[in-house]
Amino acid sequence: MMMHNPLTFAYSVRHLAQRKAQSVMTLGGIALVVFVFAATLMLAEGLRETLAATGSPDNVMALMIGAQNEVESGIKREAAAVMQTQEEVLRLADRQPLATADLTVLITLPKRHNGQTSNVAMRGISPGAFAVRPQVRLAEGRMFAPGTQEVIVGRAVMKKYSGTDLGQELHLVGTKWRVVGIFDAGNTAFNSEIWGDVNILLSSFRREQFSSVTFRMQPGADFEGLKLRLEKDPRLAVSIQRERDYYEAQSQDLAMFIRYLGIFVSIVFSMGAVIGAMITMYSAVANRIREIGILRALGFSQMVVFWAFVKECLVIGFVGGVCGLVLASSLSFITFATTNFATFADLAFGFKLTPAISLWSLVFALLMSLAGGALPAFRAARLPIIDTLRAE
């Protein structure tokens, strides 16, 4: 009966336990590679999720034709007014449109930990901005007074940059801007911005046009019809898109760069892990030559012996992959900030572990272990029975 049954899983695990030092070193190498692989995918996913969460599927956003972001866009006041009169725009009880015409500019602020400066997005907002973006709430202090050089700052900005605490003043374009409030926008890009009165920003930064117009659509309104009508209107010169689509597009270049860089680095590091697994398995074969001969003499086929050694390396790969994922999951509590390639402004976001990333990380770990263990397993299966039985 034995010769017809494959070697048990416990047989493979037992031999791994007998080579603890080598097994742990190989497992550790795979875990570190999986950690790097998962961390970069988590970073790219965190960026994508942060920007996707910034936009609402119910909001429509208008930019100047050809503009890729708000910083390079310009919309005339007359055009902004025309768009807010459309029948598809949701209105409040007082018949005011649920809309905001914003100006977005880049400013530089010193970081708290090293004093180096980075770009920060400063947004001038209209009175309807908070109603259009309900995910933003005032957490500390008060709202800025309209018509004054007062600002409220996102929590991520306050934590990272000097001079942004409640009551402090920012020195911009030759004037002082007092911080009167801290707002919390959750896991969105708004948390990395500073907000003030749009009319004051327009005059202070010597701008004549808004950067964007964002409004909430009536439930069930025809978005495609609205988009076609506004984009064909020669008075407006705008492109229309859903707000969520805009922010998702903002994440694509940077997320792709992070993802490809992480995969490249992981592949380079994986070569070391594969070599480590190969050395471990070749050592296992060398130390068990006589045992292999006995198994073959008892009737176990070459394929059974081959899979016995493959299972050993797959166990190492799986455990290493799980350990790497556990390490990577700890990054979920860390906030990372970098320059958004689309706007050149600093953006804070977190690491996001998803089931898909976990699955791909485990598959990557198993592939590494299989690549390192296949050749030693093949050698073990091909050893001549007579020679193995004579081995000491």
N, C-alpha and C positions, 0 to 999 in steps of 0.2 A: 504493500500500500504506500510506503514512504516514497518510493521512486516516482509515483504518479502525483504526489502532492508538492506544491511549491514550498520553499522554505518560509517559515512563518515570519511575520513582521518583528516579533520579539527577538528572533535570531539576529536580525540586523541591528536592532537597538542595543542588544546586549554587548555586541562587539564595539559599538561606539562608546559605551560606558567603560570599556576596558582601555580605551585610548583617550582618556579625558583631556589631557593637555593638548594633543593635536586637534581633537574635535572642537574644543573650546576656542582655540586660536582660529581655526577655519570658520567656525560659527561667528566669531567676532568680526572677522573680515567681511563676511557677507552682510552682517548686521549694519556695519558702518556704511557700506555701499548702498544698502537699502535705505538707510537713514538719509543719505544725500539725495538719492533718487526721489524718495517720498517728500522730502522737505522742499525741493524745488517745484515739484508738482503742486504741493500745498500752497506754496507762495503764489504761483501763477493762478491757482483757483481762488485764493483769497483776494487777489487783485481783481479778477473777473467778477467775483461775487460782490465786492464792495462797490464797484462802478455800476453793476447791474441793479443793485439795491438802491442806488442813488436816484435812478429814473423810475417814474411811475408809468404803468401801461395806460393809465387814464389821461395822462398829460400829453399835450402836443407841443413841440418845440420848433421855433422858426429861427433859422440862421440866414445870413447873407448867402446868396448863390456862390458856390465855389469854396466857401469857408469850411475848414475841417474841424474847427473848434470855436469856442466863444471868444477867445483872445483875439483872433484874426477876423472876427465878424463885425459888421456894422449895419444897423437897421435904423432908418430914419424914424423920427417921432411920428410923422404922419402915417407911415406904414404900420407902426406898432398900434396906432389908434384904430386903423382900418381893420386889422386882424381881430382886435378885441370886440368889434361890433358884429362879428359873424354869428349867425343864429345857432351854430353848433357849440358855441362857447357857453359853459355852464355859468349861471348867474346866482348871486346871493339874494337874500330876501329883499335887499334894497335895490335890486336890479344892477348892482355893480358886477362887472365880469370877474370871474374867478381866474385872475391872470396876473402876471408880473412881467414887467419889462426891465431887464437887468443889464448892468454894465460890469464886465469882468476884466480886471487888469492884474498884472503881475507886480508884486513888490518884493523887496528883499529884506529878510529879518535875520538876526544872529541867533544861532542855536545856543541853547542853554549850556550844553556840556563842553563845547569847544570854541564858541564864539564865531565859527565860520557861518557865512551867510548862505541862504538858499532862497529860491523863489517860493512865494506863497501867493495863492489866488485871493484877491480881494474883490468882493462882489457888492455892487450897489443894487439894492432891491427896492421894489415898489411896495406899497402897503399890502398888496394881496399875496406876497411871497409865502408867508407862513400858512395861509389857507391852501395855496397850491401845493405846498410841501409839508404835509402834516407830520412827517417823520422828524421834523426839526422842532425842538422845544427849548424854551429858555430855561436853563438849569440854575444859573446864579445871576444875581444882580437884576438889572431891568433892561427893557427895550430901549434902543437909542431914540432920542427925540428927533422927529423929522425936522429937516432944515438945519441940523447942527453937525459938527464934526465929531460925532460920537460913533463908536462901533461896538459890535458884539463879536466875539471870537469863538471859533469852534474849539471843542475840548481838546482835540488832537493838537491844534495849534498852540493852545495855552500850555500844554504839557511839554512841548518841544522847543518853543522859542522864547527868548528873553523879551521883557517889556510887554508881555501880553496878559499879565495878571490883572485881576479886577482893580480898577482905579489907576492903573499905570497909563502912560501916554506913549503913542507911537509917533515918531517924527517922519512924516511922509510929504513929499513935494513941497517942502518948506513950511509946513504947518503941523500943528499938534492934533492928534486924534486920541481922544480919551476912551479907554476901554470901560464900558459901563455894564457889560453883561457877558456871560459865558453860555453858549448854547450847545446842546447835545443833539447830534444828528444820527446817533447810533452807528451802525456799520455802513456808513455812506461817505462819499467824497466830500459832502458838505462839511463834515467834521474837520476837514483840513483847510477851511476857508475863513476869511474875515468878512463880516457883513456890515454895510452902512447904508445911508440914504443915497439912492441912485442919483438924485438931482445934485447933491453935494459932490458926489464923486465925479459926475460929468463936468462940473465947473472946475473942481480942483485939479483934475487930470487933463483938463482942456480937451474934452471929447464932446462931440456934437451928436453922436449916434449911440443907440443901445447896442449891446452885444447880441442879445437874444430876447425873444418873447416866448414865454411859456404859459399855457392856459389849460384848464381842465375842460374836457369835452362833455357834452350832454350824454347821459347814458343812452346807448343805442344809436348815437349819431354816426353818420357815414364819414369815416375818416378818409377813405380814398377820394370821395367826392370833394371834401374840403381841401385836401392836399392838391388835387388837380386844379381847383378853382383859384386857390391862393398862388400857386406857382405860375399860373398863366396870367395873373394880373400884372401888367407892366408897371404899375405904380409901386409894387412891393419889392421885386427883385429878391425873393427869398426861396429857400428850400425848406420843405416841411417834413418832419419825421416825428415818430413817437419818442418821447423823452427817454424811455428805457433803451430803445434802439441806439440813440445817440451815445449814451454812456457805455453801453456794451461795446460799441465800435471804438470808443476811447481806450479800452483795455486791450484790444487785440494785438497791437504791435509789441507792447511791453510784455504782455503775458506770453506771447509766442517766443520772444527773445529769452525770457526766463526759462520757459519750458525746454527749448532746444539746447540752451546752455547747460541746464541740469542733466539732460539726457546724455549730452556729449561727455560731461565730467563723470557721470555715473558709468558710462561705458569704459572710459579710461581706467577708472578705479576698479571696475569689475575684472579687468585683466589680472590684477593682483589677487583678487578673491578666487578667480578660477584656477590660477596657478597653485594657490594654497590648498584648494580642494583636491587638485590633482595630486599634489605631493602627499596629502593625507591618505588618499585612497591607494596610491601606489605603495605606500608604506604598509597599509592594511593588507594588500595582496601579498607583499613580500613576507610578512609575518605569519601568513596563514596558508602557505603553499601546500604543506602536508595536509591540512584540514580540507583544502579544496580537492586534493586527490582522493581523500576518503569519501567525500561527498559524491564525486564522480564515480568512484568504485561502487558505491551503494546504489547507483542508478539515477542520480540526479543529472538532468541534461545540462548542456552548456547554457541554454537559455535561462534555466532556473538559477544557475550560479551567477550569470550576468545580472539578472534582476535582483538578486540578493545584495550585490554590491551597489547597484543603482539605488536601491531603496535606502541604503545607508547614507549616500550623499544627498538624496532628496530629503531625508529627515534633517540633516544638518542645514540644508537650504531653507526648509520650512521654518525650523526653529529660529534660524538667523534672521529670516524675513520678519517673523513675528516680533523678535527683539528690536529690530530696526524700526518697525512701525510703532512700537511702544515708545521708543526714544523720540521719533518724529511727532507723535501725538502730543508730547509735552510742549511743542512749539505753538500749539493752539492758544496758549496763554500769552504769547509774545506779539507785540505790535511792531511792524516793520514799516519804514518810510523810505521812499525813493522818488526820483523824478519821473513823472508821467511823460513818456515820449510824445504824447499828443499835445499836451499843453505846456510842458516844461515847468510845471509847478510841482511842488512837493506834495506827495499823496501818502497818507498813512493807511495801512491795511494789515490784516492779520493772516496767519497761516490757517488754511481750511482743509481738514482731512475729510474726504468723502469715501463712500464704499467703493467707488470706481478706482480711486487712487490706492486704497488698501489692496484691492484685487490685483491691480497691475504691479504693485510692489511685491506681492507674494509670487506672482508669476515670474517676475524678474529674478527673484531670489532662487526659485526652483530652476530656472534656465541656467543661472550661473553655476549652481551645484551640479546640474546635469552635464554641463559642458566640462566641468572639472572631473567628474566621476565616470564619464562614459568610456574613455580610453582605458583607465585602469580596470574597469569592470569587464571590458572586452578582452583584455589581456588575461584576466583571471579565468574567464570562460574558455579561452583557447589553450591553456596550459595542458601539455600532454599528461595523461593519467600516470603513466609509468614514472616519468620524471618527478611528478609531484609526490608520489608515494615514497620515492627514494630520498626526498629532501629531509634534512635534519630540522 
